[in-house]
């Protein structure tokens, strides 16, 4: 449950009074992921896949196009999951739909459809 996960990462009740905000940044999420893995005795790896701007830990050498390809590839597989974090908002994508810009691209293999930067 959410409550159990919060307890594992060190947040104490009452949970409705917790103000999630700037203290729940990327590094905090990675630390929490490690704590939850340790608690349940499983292995996992967490990293920042793509961060083009911000105060800390920008990713270098990864274009938006390459990041999109990595995300799509990871979502197709069974060994990765993602947390999207932007301006204190979070969500976990579980799939995607590719909608081509050009109508004729709808009939191509998705790998052959050009991605717009």
C-alpha positions in Angstrom: 0.0 0.0 0.0 1.0 3.6 -0.3 1.1 3.9 3.5 3.5 0.9 3.8 5.8 2.4 1.1 5.8 5.7 3.0 6.7 4.0 6.2 9.5 2.1 4.5 11.1 5.3 3.2 10.9 6.9 6.7 7.8 9.1 6.4 5.6 8.8 9.5 1.8 9.3 9.8 -0.4 11.2 9.6 0.2 11.0 5.9 -2.4 13.5 4.9 -0.3 16.3 6.4 2.8 15.4 4.3 3.6 18.2 1.9 5.3 16.5 -1.1 7.2 19.2 -3.0 10.8 20.2 -3.6 12.1 17.6 -1.1 10.9 14.8 -3.3 13.4 15.4 -6.2 15.1 12.9 -8.4 17.8 11.9 -5.9 15.2 11.4 -3.2 13.1 9.1 -5.5 16.2 7.1 -6.3 17.0 6.7 -2.6 13.4 5.6 -1.8 13.6 3.1 -4.7 16.7 1.6 -3.1 15.2 1.5 0.4 12.1 -0.3 -0.9 14.2 -2.8 -2.8 16.2 -3.5 0.3 13.1 -3.9 2.4 11.6 -6.5 0.0 15.0 -8.2 -0.7 15.0 -7.6 -4.4 17.5 -6.0 -6.8 16.8 -3.0 -8.9 18.6 -0.1 -10.5 17.4 3.5 -10.6 18.9 6.3 -12.6 18.0 9.6 -14.3 17.5 8.6 -18.0 16.9 12.1 -19.4 17.0 15.5 -17.9 17.6 18.3 -20.3 17.4 21.2 -17.9 17.3 22.0 -14.2 19.6 22.9 -11.4 21.3 19.5 -10.9 22.4 16.4 -12.7 21.5 17.2 -16.3 22.1 14.3 -18.6 24.7 14.9 -21.3 24.9 13.3 -24.7 21.2 12.2 -24.8 19.0 14.1 -27.3 15.3 14.3 -26.8 14.9 12.0 -29.8 17.2 9.4 -28.3 15.5 9.6 -24.9 12.1 9.0 -26.6 13.5 6.0 -28.4 14.9 4.6 -25.1 11.6 5.2 -23.3 9.6 3.5 -26.0 12.0 0.5 -26.1 11.9 0.2 -22.3 8.1 0.3 -22.2 7.9 -2.4 -24.8 10.0 -4.7 -22.6 9.2 -6.4 -19.3 12.2 -5.4 -17.2 11.9 -1.6 -16.9 9.5 0.9 -15.4 9.6 4.6 -15.3 8.7 7.5 -13.0 8.2 10.7 -14.9 9.0 13.7 -12.7 8.6 17.3 -13.7 8.1 20.3 -11.5 6.9 18.3 -8.5 4.5 16.2 -10.6 5.0 12.5 -11.0 3.4 9.7 -13.0 4.4 6.2 -14.2 3.8 5.6 -17.9 2.6 2.1 -18.6 2.4 2.3 -22.4 2.2 4.6 -25.3 0.6 5.3 -28.6 2.5 6.6 -31.6 0.5 9.0 -33.7 2.3 9.9 -36.9 2.5 13.4 -38.2 2.2 12.4 -41.8 -0.8 10.1 -42.7 1.3 7.8 -44.8 3.5 7.0 -41.8 0.6 5.3 -40.1 1.3 2.2 -42.3 5.0 2.0 -41.6 6.9 0.1 -39.0 7.0 2.4 -35.9 10.8 2.2 -35.9 10.8 3.7 -39.4 8.6 6.7 -38.5 10.6 9.9 -38.1 10.3 11.4 -34.6 10.0 15.2 -34.3 12.5 16.8 -31.9 
